Amino acid sequence: MNARLAAVLTRTAKGDLDIVASGVLGTKATVIGEPVIAAVPGHVVDPRTLGVVKVSGIAQTGTGGPAPWSAVAKVVDLSGTAHTDAQWTRPEMEEIVYEKGHFAGDGQRFRPARCHLVSRPESTIRVFWLEDLTGAEHAPFGVDQLSEMARHLGEWSGAHRDIPDLKFALPRDLYLTRWAQPAYESRCDRLRTLDPVVLRKSYRDISLDVFAELRARLIAQNERVRTHPRGLAFGDCHVGNLFNLPGETIAVDWATLADEPIGADGGSMIGSMLLRAGLLEVLTNERALFDCYLEGLLASGWRGEHDDIRRGYFCQFGFYLVSAVGLMPVAVEHGDWSQAAMEERYAASWDEIQDLIAQVIATYPAYLAEVTELAER
């Protein structure tokens, strides 16, 4: 734990801890002794997030005596500056979502983590005291889990076709910001100059012209979907922000809510699994997983053109398919992405990962054919 994060947490008022413990236990409680603080594993992209920790201890209740409690504290500095990979996040939106209880208790099976308190130990510091999900199922998810989660997300997307009054302005079309990052354009240029021996480990007999055409068609489709049916989107709906408990999907990091084409969130959830262990099972079942998202939409009362949802889905799924997986060889070879980090994420050696992504890249001709057909309809 870094010194800045430790300093913030040590200034947490005793009364705030009592409020958190009471929320966890569902009854008035008083914290006894010093809580234990432990780092929560995970990769934090936004530098405004100082850290995420689990805080646990014992509290005295008025009815049942001493009881254990635990919560997860996410500490954010609103005065910080986001770098390129986090420019679509708005921590101030997350503060309002948690403090106002947006989307909590609305009966949806896709929901926010419960927030027990938003504390403000300094003028620009926010601490979100959240439900402890460290024991919940987390990424990577198997196809059965992901199928259920996709239905939950589809239901939520359908229920928010009409964007509610959220007391803050929503950004629009964040997927375009993601696709337009200069780093990806640079990697596209550098991919063509990559050592052919290195390139073939991932691309095998797939031509870079196929990659380039698929990417170009996806970008053209991105413009088209701006006119498609829209709704509220979670935004950065990658599996690292999601947890699964029996009968529900819980999301954290509500800083990327946006006005997006319907389907985008489904593409983000399913596409992000291409960067995790288990990607081939997900890829094999990709269309069935999309259909699960569509089932959730239909269950919510949505009625519309399935092609519109598939195109909306591709604006995020396509990013993972092409910009993340397709450019991974050059990103790792040139040190943009850490090889060790990739090996940890996939639970495999780099040689094994190259074999895995080669099987993803082998699907490019089929996806190119589908995207081409969608453009003609």
Contacts in CASP RR format, 6 or more apart in sequence:
PFRMAT RR
TARGET T0000
AUTHOR 0000-0000-0000
METHOD contacts of the structure
MODEL  1
MNARLAAVLTRTAKGDLDIVASGVLGTKATVIGEPVIAAVPGHVVDPRTL
GVVKVSGIAQTGTGGPAPWSAVAKVVDLSGTAHTDAQWTRPEMEEIVYEK
GHFAGDGQRFRPARCHLVSRPESTIRVFWLEDLTGAEHAPFGVDQLSEMA
RHLGEWSGAHRDIPDLKFALPRDLYLTRWAQPAYESRCDRLRTLDPVVLR
KSYRDISLDVFAELRARLIAQNERVRTHPRGLAFGDCHVGNLFNLPGETI
AVDWATLADEPIGADGGSMIGSMLLRAGLLEVLTNERALFDCYLEGLLAS
GWRGEHDDIRRGYFCQFGFYLVSAVGLMPVAVEHGDWSQAAMEERYAASW
DEIQDLIAQVIATYPAYLAEVTELAER
1 9 0 8 1.000
1 37 0 8 1.000
1 39 0 8 1.000
1 51 0 8 1.000
1 53 0 8 1.000
2 50 0 8 1.000
2 51 0 8 1.000
4 50 0 8 1.000
5 50 0 8 1.000
5 51 0 8 1.000
5 53 0 8 1.000
5 75 0 8 1.000
8 50 0 8 1.000
8 75 0 8 1.000
8 121 0 8 1.000
8 122 0 8 1.000
8 125 0 8 1.000
8 127 0 8 1.000
9 37 0 8 1.000
9 53 0 8 1.000
9 55 0 8 1.000
9 73 0 8 1.000
9 75 0 8 1.000
9 127 0 8 1.000
11 121 0 8 1.000
11 122 0 8 1.000
12 119 0 8 1.000
12 121 0 8 1.000
12 127 0 8 1.000
13 119 0 8 1.000
13 121 0 8 1.000
14 31 0 8 1.000
16 117 0 8 1.000
16 119 0 8 1.000
16 129 0 8 1.000
17 31 0 8 1.000
17 35 0 8 1.000
17 55 0 8 1.000
18 29 0 8 1.000
18 30 0 8 1.000
18 31 0 8 1.000
18 59 0 8 1.000
19 116 0 8 1.000
19 117 0 8 1.000
20 55 0 8 1.000
20 69 0 8 1.000
20 71 0 8 1.000
20 116 0 8 1.000
20 117 0 8 1.000
20 129 0 8 1.000
21 29 0 8 1.000
21 30 0 8 1.000
21 31 0 8 1.000
21 57 0 8 1.000
21 59 0 8 1.000
21 69 0 8 1.000
22 28 0 8 1.000
22 29 0 8 1.000
22 59 0 8 1.000
22 116 0 8 1.000
23 29 0 8 1.000
23 116 0 8 1.000
24 69 0 8 1.000
24 70 0 8 1.000
24 71 0 8 1.000
24 116 0 8 1.000
24 132 0 8 1.000
25 59 0 8 1.000
25 61 0 8 1.000
25 67 0 8 1.000
25 69 0 8 1.000
27 61 0 8 1.000
27 62 0 8 1.000
27 63 0 8 1.000
28 61 0 8 1.000
28 62 0 8 1.000
29 59 0 8 1.000
29 60 0 8 1.000
29 61 0 8 1.000
29 62 0 8 1.000
29 67 0 8 1.000
29 69 0 8 1.000
30 59 0 8 1.000
30 60 0 8 1.000
31 57 0 8 1.000
31 58 0 8 1.000
31 59 0 8 1.000
31 60 0 8 1.000
31 69 0 8 1.000
32 57 0 8 1.000
32 58 0 8 1.000
32 59 0 8 1.000
32 60 0 8 1.000
32 66 0 8 1.000
33 57 0 8 1.000
33 58 0 8 1.000
35 55 0 8 1.000
35 56 0 8 1.000
35 57 0 8 1.000
36 55 0 8 1.000
36 56 0 8 1.000
36 57 0 8 1.000
37 53 0 8 1.000
37 54 0 8 1.000
37 55 0 8 1.000
38 53 0 8 1.000
38 54 0 8 1.000
38 56 0 8 1.000
39 51 0 8 1.000
39 52 0 8 1.000
39 53 0 8 1.000
39 54 0 8 1.000
40 52 0 8 1.000
40 53 0 8 1.000
40 54 0 8 1.000
40 72 0 8 1.000
40 134 0 8 1.000
42 52 0 8 1.000
43 341 0 8 1.000
44 51 0 8 1.000
44 52 0 8 1.000
45 85 0 8 1.000
45 86 0 8 1.000
46 82 0 8 1.000
46 86 0 8 1.000
46 89 0 8 1.000
46 91 0 8 1.000
46 255 0 8 1.000
47 80 0 8 1.000
47 81 0 8 1.000
47 82 0 8 1.000
47 83 0 8 1.000
47 86 0 8 1.000
48 76 0 8 1.000
48 77 0 8 1.000
48 78 0 8 1.000
48 80 0 8 1.000
48 81 0 8 1.000
48 82 0 8 1.000
48 86 0 8 1.000
48 89 0 8 1.000
48 91 0 8 1.000
49 74 0 8 1.000
49 75 0 8 1.000
49 76 0 8 1.000
49 91 0 8 1.000
50 75 0 8 1.000
50 76 0 8 1.000
50 77 0 8 1.000
50 125 0 8 1.000
51 74 0 8 1.000
51 75 0 8 1.000
52 72 0 8 1.000
52 73 0 8 1.000
52 74 0 8 1.000
52 75 0 8 1.000
53 72 0 8 1.000
53 73 0 8 1.000
53 75 0 8 1.000
54 70 0 8 1.000
54 71 0 8 1.000
54 72 0 8 1.000
54 73 0 8 1.000
54 132 0 8 1.000
54 134 0 8 1.000
55 70 0 8 1.000
55 71 0 8 1.000
55 72 0 8 1.000
55 73 0 8 1.000
55 129 0 8 1.000
56 68 0 8 1.000
56 69 0 8 1.000
56 70 0 8 1.000
56 71 0 8 1.000
56 132 0 8 1.000
57 68 0 8 1.000
57 69 0 8 1.000
57 70 0 8 1.000
58 66 0 8 1.000
58 67 0 8 1.000
58 68 0 8 1.000
58 69 0 8 1.000
59 66 0 8 1.000
59 67 0 8 1.000
59 68 0 8 1.000
59 69 0 8 1.000
60 66 0 8 1.000
61 67 0 8 1.000
70 132 0 8 1.000
70 134 0 8 1.000
71 116 0 8 1.000
71 129 0 8 1.000
71 130 0 8 1.000
71 131 0 8 1.000
71 132 0 8 1.000
72 113 0 8 1.000
72 129 0 8 1.000
72 130 0 8 1.000
72 131 0 8 1.000
72 132 0 8 1.000
72 133 0 8 1.000
72 134 0 8 1.000
73 127 0 8 1.000
73 128 0 8 1.000
73 129 0 8 1.000
73 130 0 8 1.000
74 127 0 8 1.000
74 128 0 8 1.000
74 130 0 8 1.000
74 252 0 8 1.000
75 125 0 8 1.000
75 126 0 8 1.000
75 127 0 8 1.000
76 91 0 8 1.000
76 94 0 8 1.000
76 95 0 8 1.000
76 125 0 8 1.000
76 126 0 8 1.000
76 127 0 8 1.000
76 128 0 8 1.000
77 124 0 8 1.000
77 125 0 8 1.000
78 91 0 8 1.000
78 92 0 8 1.000
78 95 0 8 1.000
78 124 0 8 1.000
78 125 0 8 1.000
78 126 0 8 1.000
79 124 0 8 1.000
80 124 0 8 1.000
82 89 0 8 1.000
84 181 0 8 1.000
84 182 0 8 1.000
84 183 0 8 1.000
85 181 0 8 1.000
87 177 0 8 1.000
88 171 0 8 1.000
88 174 0 8 1.000
88 177 0 8 1.000
88 178 0 8 1.000
88 235 0 8 1.000
88 236 0 8 1.000
88 256 0 8 1.000
88 258 0 8 1.000
89 236 0 8 1.000
89 253 0 8 1.000
89 255 0 8 1.000
89 256 0 8 1.000
90 168 0 8 1.000
90 171 0 8 1.000
90 255 0 8 1.000
90 256 0 8 1.000
90 257 0 8 1.000
91 126 0 8 1.000
91 255 0 8 1.000
92 168 0 8 1.000
93 166 0 8 1.000
93 168 0 8 1.000
93 254 0 8 1.000
93 255 0 8 1.000
93 256 0 8 1.000
93 257 0 8 1.000
94 128 0 8 1.000
94 253 0 8 1.000
94 254 0 8 1.000
94 255 0 8 1.000
95 118 0 8 1.000
95 126 0 8 1.000
95 128 0 8 1.000
96 102 0 8 1.000
96 166 0 8 1.000
96 167 0 8 1.000
96 168 0 8 1.000
97 103 0 8 1.000
97 112 0 8 1.000
97 166 0 8 1.000
97 254 0 8 1.000
97 257 0 8 1.000
98 112 0 8 1.000
98 115 0 8 1.000
98 118 0 8 1.000
98 128 0 8 1.000
98 130 0 8 1.000
98 254 0 8 1.000
99 115 0 8 1.000
99 118 0 8 1.000
100 167 0 8 1.000
101 112 0 8 1.000
101 115 0 8 1.000
102 112 0 8 1.000
102 164 0 8 1.000
102 166 0 8 1.000
102 254 0 8 1.000
103 111 0 8 1.000
103 112 0 8 1.000
104 111 0 8 1.000
104 112 0 8 1.000
104 114 0 8 1.000
104 115 0 8 1.000
105 111 0 8 1.000
106 159 0 8 1.000
108 152 0 8 1.000
108 155 0 8 1.000
108 156 0 8 1.000
108 159 0 8 1.000
109 151 0 8 1.000
109 152 0 8 1.000
109 155 0 8 1.000
109 156 0 8 1.000
109 247 0 8 1.000
109 248 0 8 1.000
109 249 0 8 1.000
110 149 0 8 1.000
110 152 0 8 1.000
110 153 0 8 1.000
110 154 0 8 1.000
110 155 0 8 1.000
110 156 0 8 1.000
110 248 0 8 1.000
110 249 0 8 1.000
110 251 0 8 1.000
111 248 0 8 1.000
111 249 0 8 1.000
111 250 0 8 1.000
111 251 0 8 1.000
112 250 0 8 1.000
112 251 0 8 1.000
112 252 0 8 1.000
112 254 0 8 1.000
113 130 0 8 1.000
113 131 0 8 1.000
113 133 0 8 1.000
113 243 0 8 1.000
113 250 0 8 1.000
113 251 0 8 1.000
113 252 0 8 1.000
114 130 0 8 1.000
114 131 0 8 1.000
115 128 0 8 1.000
115 129 0 8 1.000
115 130 0 8 1.000
115 131 0 8 1.000
116 129 0 8 1.000
116 130 0 8 1.000
116 131 0 8 1.000
117 127 0 8 1.000
117 129 0 8 1.000
118 126 0 8 1.000
118 127 0 8 1.000
118 128 0 8 1.000
118 129 0 8 1.000
119 126 0 8 1.000
119 127 0 8 1.000
119 129 0 8 1.000
120 126 0 8 1.000
120 127 0 8 1.000
121 127 0 8 1.000
130 252 0 8 1.000
131 250 0 8 1.000
133 243 0 8 1.000
133 250 0 8 1.000
133 252 0 8 1.000
136 243 0 8 1.000
136 244 0 8 1.000
136 245 0 8 1.000
136 250 0 8 1.000
137 145 0 8 1.000
137 243 0 8 1.000
137 244 0 8 1.000
137 245 0 8 1.000
138 240 0 8 1.000
138 242 0 8 1.000
138 243 0 8 1.000
138 244 0 8 1.000
139 239 0 8 1.000
139 240 0 8 1.000
139 242 0 8 1.000
139 272 0 8 1.000
139 273 0 8 1.000
139 276 0 8 1.000
140 239 0 8 1.000
140 273 0 8 1.000
140 276 0 8 1.000
140 277 0 8 1.000
140 278 0 8 1.000
141 149 0 8 1.000
141 239 0 8 1.000
141 242 0 8 1.000
141 244 0 8 1.000
141 273 0 8 1.000
142 278 0 8 1.000
142 281 0 8 1.000
142 282 0 8 1.000
143 281 0 8 1.000
143 282 0 8 1.000
143 285 0 8 1.000
143 288 0 8 1.000
143 289 0 8 1.000
145 244 0 8 1.000
146 239 0 8 1.000
146 269 0 8 1.000
146 270 0 8 1.000
146 273 0 8 1.000
146 282 0 8 1.000
146 289 0 8 1.000
146 292 0 8 1.000
147 285 0 8 1.000
147 288 0 8 1.000
147 289 0 8 1.000
147 292 0 8 1.000
148 244 0 8 1.000
148 247 0 8 1.000
148 249 0 8 1.000
148 292 0 8 1.000
149 242 0 8 1.000
149 244 0 8 1.000
149 249 0 8 1.000
149 269 0 8 1.000
150 266 0 8 1.000
150 269 0 8 1.000
150 270 0 8 1.000
150 289 0 8 1.000
150 290 0 8 1.000
150 292 0 8 1.000
150 293 0 8 1.000
150 296 0 8 1.000
151 292 0 8 1.000
151 293 0 8 1.000
151 295 0 8 1.000
151 296 0 8 1.000
151 299 0 8 1.000
152 247 0 8 1.000
152 248 0 8 1.000
152 249 0 8 1.000
152 296 0 8 1.000
153 234 0 8 1.000
153 237 0 8 1.000
153 249 0 8 1.000
153 265 0 8 1.000
153 266 0 8 1.000
153 269 0 8 1.000
153 293 0 8 1.000
153 296 0 8 1.000
154 265 0 8 1.000
154 266 0 8 1.000
154 293 0 8 1.000
154 294 0 8 1.000
154 295 0 8 1.000
154 296 0 8 1.000
154 297 0 8 1.000
154 299 0 8 1.000
154 300 0 8 1.000
155 296 0 8 1.000
155 297 0 8 1.000
155 299 0 8 1.000
155 300 0 8 1.000
156 234 0 8 1.000
156 300 0 8 1.000
157 231 0 8 1.000
157 232 0 8 1.000
157 233 0 8 1.000
157 262 0 8 1.000
157 263 0 8 1.000
157 265 0 8 1.000
157 266 0 8 1.000
157 293 0 8 1.000
157 296 0 8 1.000
157 297 0 8 1.000
157 300 0 8 1.000
157 302 0 8 1.000
158 262 0 8 1.000
158 296 0 8 1.000
158 297 0 8 1.000
158 300 0 8 1.000
158 301 0 8 1.000
158 302 0 8 1.000
159 300 0 8 1.000
160 231 0 8 1.000
160 232 0 8 1.000
161 229 0 8 1.000
161 231 0 8 1.000
161 232 0 8 1.000
161 262 0 8 1.000
161 300 0 8 1.000
161 302 0 8 1.000
162 231 0 8 1.000
163 170 0 8 1.000
163 231 0 8 1.000
163 232 0 8 1.000
163 259 0 8 1.000
164 232 0 8 1.000
166 257 0 8 1.000
170 232 0 8 1.000
170 257 0 8 1.000
170 258 0 8 1.000
170 259 0 8 1.000
171 258 0 8 1.000
171 259 0 8 1.000
172 258 0 8 1.000
172 259 0 8 1.000
172 260 0 8 1.000
173 226 0 8 1.000
173 258 0 8 1.000
173 259 0 8 1.000
173 260 0 8 1.000
173 261 0 8 1.000
174 233 0 8 1.000
174 235 0 8 1.000
174 236 0 8 1.000
174 256 0 8 1.000
174 258 0 8 1.000
174 260 0 8 1.000
175 222 0 8 1.000
175 260 0 8 1.000
175 264 0 8 1.000
175 315 0 8 1.000
175 316 0 8 1.000
175 319 0 8 1.000
176 222 0 8 1.000
178 316 0 8 1.000
178 319 0 8 1.000
179 219 0 8 1.000
179 222 0 8 1.000
179 319 0 8 1.000
179 323 0 8 1.000
183 336 0 8 1.000
184 323 0 8 1.000
184 327 0 8 1.000
187 327 0 8 1.000
187 330 0 8 1.000
187 331 0 8 1.000
187 334 0 8 1.000
187 336 0 8 1.000
188 212 0 8 1.000
188 215 0 8 1.000
188 327 0 8 1.000
190 330 0 8 1.000
190 334 0 8 1.000
191 199 0 8 1.000
191 208 0 8 1.000
191 211 0 8 1.000
191 326 0 8 1.000
191 327 0 8 1.000
191 329 0 8 1.000
191 330 0 8 1.000
192 208 0 8 1.000
194 329 0 8 1.000
194 330 0 8 1.000
194 333 0 8 1.000
195 333 0 8 1.000
198 329 0 8 1.000
198 333 0 8 1.000
199 208 0 8 1.000
199 329 0 8 1.000
201 329 0 8 1.000
201 351 0 8 1.000
201 354 0 8 1.000
201 355 0 8 1.000
201 358 0 8 1.000
202 326 0 8 1.000
202 328 0 8 1.000
202 329 0 8 1.000
202 354 0 8 1.000
202 357 0 8 1.000
202 358 0 8 1.000
202 361 0 8 1.000
203 211 0 8 1.000
203 329 0 8 1.000
203 358 0 8 1.000
203 361 0 8 1.000
204 358 0 8 1.000
204 361 0 8 1.000
204 362 0 8 1.000
206 361 0 8 1.000
206 362 0 8 1.000
206 364 0 8 1.000
206 365 0 8 1.000
210 364 0 8 1.000
210 365 0 8 1.000
210 368 0 8 1.000
211 322 0 8 1.000
211 326 0 8 1.000
211 361 0 8 1.000
211 364 0 8 1.000
213 368 0 8 1.000
214 322 0 8 1.000
214 364 0 8 1.000
214 367 0 8 1.000
214 368 0 8 1.000
214 371 0 8 1.000
215 322 0 8 1.000
215 323 0 8 1.000
217 368 0 8 1.000
217 371 0 8 1.000
217 372 0 8 1.000
217 375 0 8 1.000
218 314 0 8 1.000
218 315 0 8 1.000
218 318 0 8 1.000
218 319 0 8 1.000
218 322 0 8 1.000
218 371 0 8 1.000
220 375 0 8 1.000
221 311 0 8 1.000
221 314 0 8 1.000
221 315 0 8 1.000
221 371 0 8 1.000
221 374 0 8 1.000
221 375 0 8 1.000
222 315 0 8 1.000
224 311 0 8 1.000
224 375 0 8 1.000
225 261 0 8 1.000
225 308 0 8 1.000
225 311 0 8 1.000
225 312 0 8 1.000
225 314 0 8 1.000
225 315 0 8 1.000
226 261 0 8 1.000
228 261 0 8 1.000
228 262 0 8 1.000
228 308 0 8 1.000
228 311 0 8 1.000
228 312 0 8 1.000
229 261 0 8 1.000
229 262 0 8 1.000
229 304 0 8 1.000
229 308 0 8 1.000
230 259 0 8 1.000
230 260 0 8 1.000
230 261 0 8 1.000
230 262 0 8 1.000
231 259 0 8 1.000
231 260 0 8 1.000
231 261 0 8 1.000
231 262 0 8 1.000
232 257 0 8 1.000
232 258 0 8 1.000
232 259 0 8 1.000
232 260 0 8 1.000
233 257 0 8 1.000
233 258 0 8 1.000
233 259 0 8 1.000
233 260 0 8 1.000
233 263 0 8 1.000
233 264 0 8 1.000
233 265 0 8 1.000
234 241 0 8 1.000
234 251 0 8 1.000
234 254 0 8 1.000
234 256 0 8 1.000
234 257 0 8 1.000
234 265 0 8 1.000
234 268 0 8 1.000
235 256 0 8 1.000
235 257 0 8 1.000
235 258 0 8 1.000
235 260 0 8 1.000
235 264 0 8 1.000
235 265 0 8 1.000
235 268 0 8 1.000
236 253 0 8 1.000
236 255 0 8 1.000
236 256 0 8 1.000
236 268 0 8 1.000
237 251 0 8 1.000
237 265 0 8 1.000
237 266 0 8 1.000
237 267 0 8 1.000
237 268 0 8 1.000
237 269 0 8 1.000
237 272 0 8 1.000
237 316 0 8 1.000
238 268 0 8 1.000
238 269 0 8 1.000
238 271 0 8 1.000
238 272 0 8 1.000
239 269 0 8 1.000
239 272 0 8 1.000
239 273 0 8 1.000
239 276 0 8 1.000
240 272 0 8 1.000
241 251 0 8 1.000
241 252 0 8 1.000
241 253 0 8 1.000
242 249 0 8 1.000
242 250 0 8 1.000
242 251 0 8 1.000
242 252 0 8 1.000
242 269 0 8 1.000
243 249 0 8 1.000
243 250 0 8 1.000
243 251 0 8 1.000
243 252 0 8 1.000
244 250 0 8 1.000
260 315 0 8 1.000
261 308 0 8 1.000
261 311 0 8 1.000
261 312 0 8 1.000
261 315 0 8 1.000
262 297 0 8 1.000
262 302 0 8 1.000
262 308 0 8 1.000
262 309 0 8 1.000
262 312 0 8 1.000
263 293 0 8 1.000
263 309 0 8 1.000
263 312 0 8 1.000
263 313 0 8 1.000
263 316 0 8 1.000
264 312 0 8 1.000
264 313 0 8 1.000
264 315 0 8 1.000
264 316 0 8 1.000
265 316 0 8 1.000
266 290 0 8 1.000
266 293 0 8 1.000
266 313 0 8 1.000
266 316 0 8 1.000
266 317 0 8 1.000
267 290 0 8 1.000
267 293 0 8 1.000
267 312 0 8 1.000
267 313 0 8 1.000
267 314 0 8 1.000
267 315 0 8 1.000
267 316 0 8 1.000
267 317 0 8 1.000
267 318 0 8 1.000
267 320 0 8 1.000
268 316 0 8 1.000
268 317 0 8 1.000
268 320 0 8 1.000
269 293 0 8 1.000
270 282 0 8 1.000
270 286 0 8 1.000
270 289 0 8 1.000
270 290 0 8 1.000
270 293 0 8 1.000
270 313 0 8 1.000
270 317 0 8 1.000
271 282 0 8 1.000
271 316 0 8 1.000
271 317 0 8 1.000
271 318 0 8 1.000
271 320 0 8 1.000
271 321 0 8 1.000
272 320 0 8 1.000
273 279 0 8 1.000
273 282 0 8 1.000
274 282 0 8 1.000
274 283 0 8 1.000
274 320 0 8 1.000
274 321 0 8 1.000
274 324 0 8 1.000
274 325 0 8 1.000
274 360 0 8 1.000
275 320 0 8 1.000
275 324 0 8 1.000
275 325 0 8 1.000
275 345 0 8 1.000
275 346 0 8 1.000
276 345 0 8 1.000
276 346 0 8 1.000
277 345 0 8 1.000
277 346 0 8 1.000
277 347 0 8 1.000
277 348 0 8 1.000
279 346 0 8 1.000
279 356 0 8 1.000
279 360 0 8 1.000
280 356 0 8 1.000
280 359 0 8 1.000
280 360 0 8 1.000
282 289 0 8 1.000
283 359 0 8 1.000
283 360 0 8 1.000
283 363 0 8 1.000
286 317 0 8 1.000
290 310 0 8 1.000
290 313 0 8 1.000
293 309 0 8 1.000
293 313 0 8 1.000
294 306 0 8 1.000
294 309 0 8 1.000
297 309 0 8 1.000
307 374 0 8 1.000
307 377 0 8 1.000
310 374 0 8 1.000
311 374 0 8 1.000
314 371 0 8 1.000
314 374 0 8 1.000
318 367 0 8 1.000
321 360 0 8 1.000
321 363 0 8 1.000
321 367 0 8 1.000
322 364 0 8 1.000
325 357 0 8 1.000
325 360 0 8 1.000
325 361 0 8 1.000
326 357 0 8 1.000
326 360 0 8 1.000
326 361 0 8 1.000
328 337 0 8 1.000
328 342 0 8 1.000
328 353 0 8 1.000
328 357 0 8 1.000
329 354 0 8 1.000
329 357 0 8 1.000
330 336 0 8 1.000
331 337 0 8 1.000
332 338 0 8 1.000
332 339 0 8 1.000
332 342 0 8 1.000
332 350 0 8 1.000
339 350 0 8 1.000
342 350 0 8 1.000
342 353 0 8 1.000
343 349 0 8 1.000
343 350 0 8 1.000
343 353 0 8 1.000
346 352 0 8 1.000
346 353 0 8 1.000
346 356 0 8 1.000
348 356 0 8 1.000
END
